[in-house]
Amino acid sequence: MSSTGPVISERVSMQDGAGGRAMRSLVEEIFLPGFESDQEGVIGLSAMDDGAAIRLGDRWLVLTTDSHVVHPIFFPGGDIGRLAIAGTVNDLAVMGATRVLGLTCAAIIEEGLPKTILRRIQRSIREACAEAGTSIVTGDTKVMGRGELDGIILNTSGIGMCERVVSDAGLHPGDRIIVTGSLGDHGMAVMAVRHELELDGDLESDVMPINDLIDAALRVGGSGIVAMKDPTRGGVASALHEMATKSHVGIVIAEVCLPVRAAVRSASELLGIDPLRIANEGKALLGVRPDRAADVLDALRHHPKGRDAAIIGECFAERAGSVVLDTGFGRRLLTEADGEPLPRIC
């Protein structure tokens, strides 16, 4: 009898779009072949970063695109419009492009959606753009039949310029890992309202553009900031695994240093979900040289959006590609989930 390997489904599942290993595998298997770029001065799809970059003279043009299918459309702390702008702006920012030149927005709308909802979303988009110091410069609108989609889908793209691209693969042994604020706020807030959970404490999404916060860190840290990533789908666990794997380092995280709000911690314990695996929409992970870490942390904490920033870990040469959680009583591998435990989160 011959042995067989694991059965791989030929049909797309929800976990294939929820961040983590499953989504990366889908992209690498289906979308990446034929689009690898060996062109000099281009950081393209094969880098699997938060966006692409094209060298123009002595600067880089950074561009990114994202689609947003959050359910419900409105949630504590934000809505799909604010989410779309923040997600795109933050993808540019964590590659070093903190000055956003312009955004596109395409709306796919279900027939029958009240125009009052569209006006509310448009107002939210406008306010988020003002906060990020940018604007929508072009877009597109399509309408689908009733029941062919759930309310509205937004696709946004953005472009920005920078002198130095910061990838998610620049970590070295000794570098410190900094998170710019508390973990799990967005995913837990969406989960609570979607499932009408009566939980203690106020749960509110962290969704916000943080290009100004990243700019403050870069002004202080300069080239000492060697890697950045925003921990959206799959949370901090997925983002750290991707950074460690690409950088060929191991990362040890100190549990006692993780900034988690009391309401999120209580809800996570009740539901059995690790805050490290919950999506964030207004936070970033920074890899910083040890001699610059204290200054970068200080700059973040002096910014209104970074008051809960913390140094949460360190990079090592051992166990390359692994993320280890130090609980204070021992160490264990922090495994990466296949995807976000809650689908349609962003």
ABEGO torsion letter per residue (X at the ends): XBBBBBBBBABBBAAAAAEEAAAAAAAAAAAABGABBABBGBBBAAAGBABBBBBBEABBBBBBBBBBABOBABBBGEBAAAAAAAAAAAAAAAAGBABBAEBBBBBBBBBGBBAAAAAAAAAAAAAAAAAAGBBBABBBBBBBBBGABBGBBBBBBBBBBBABBBBAAABBBGBBBBBAEBBGAAAAAAAAAAAGBBBBEBBBBABBBAAAAAAAAAAAAEAABABBBBBBBGEAAAAAAAAAAAAGBBBBBBAAABBBBAAAAAAAAAAGBBAAABBBAABBBBBBBAAAAAAAAAAAAABAAAAABBBABBBBABGBGBBBBBAGAEBBBBBBBABBABBGAX
